[in-house]
């Protein structure tokens, strides 16, 4: 039996490149993120939920838990089209039939190769820090839009 991507990921109201992870897949996504050789940042502060973030390709994975002043519900999210496509491939799910608006689709092996090559660069560390700052909906929308814009600029540069 094949399982489609929408069983694990749902479009989020927090941005075009933000996807909520279904409850049944949260542990699997977090376990995958935890074994990746990518920058990980944990933010814990008084009166705001704890955020853990992993930089992956054009975005990453975030986990928000705990209590505090926030407009986001607790949960796991994937930010970025390439990060989503990589996770879909890694989890063995059937991906969307068509690209999302604004998405440049890469083959799973291209995504894996790009993912391995990024490593712990200063830019990836900064990306993880940005994602870990997303303890409310406004910040999440802003960071997702910023990462999407920088990803589109990088894709345009590499196409030249």
C-alpha positions, 0 to 999 in steps of 0.5 A: 500500500502506498501512502500519499504525502498528504497523510503526513503533511498539511498546508499551513495557514502560516505561509505558502512554504509552511507545512504542518506535520500530522500527529502520527508522523511527528515522531518519525519526522523528529527522529529523521531530523535528529540524525541529520548532520545539520545545524540544530538550535534550541530556544528556551525562554521564560513565557514562550514555548520551546522551539527546536529547529534543524536547517534543511535545504531551503528551510527546515524542521521546527518543533514547538512545545510547551506553554507561553505567549504564542499564536502558534499551536504546539507541533512539528512543521516543515518549512520550504518546498525542498525540505518537504520534498526531501522528507517525502522521499526519505519517508517513502511517501508518494509526493504531490502530482504537480509542483506547488506555486513557485516551486522548482521541483528537483529529483529526490537524488538531487535533493539528497546530494544538495542536503549532504553538501550543505553540512554545517556552513555558517549560512546553515547555522544562521538558517537554523537560528532563524527557524528557532526564533519562530515561537509565534505565527508572525515570526514563522510567516516572516522567516518562511517568506525570507527563506523562500525569497533567498531560496528563489534568488539562489536558484536564479543564480545557479540557473545562470 
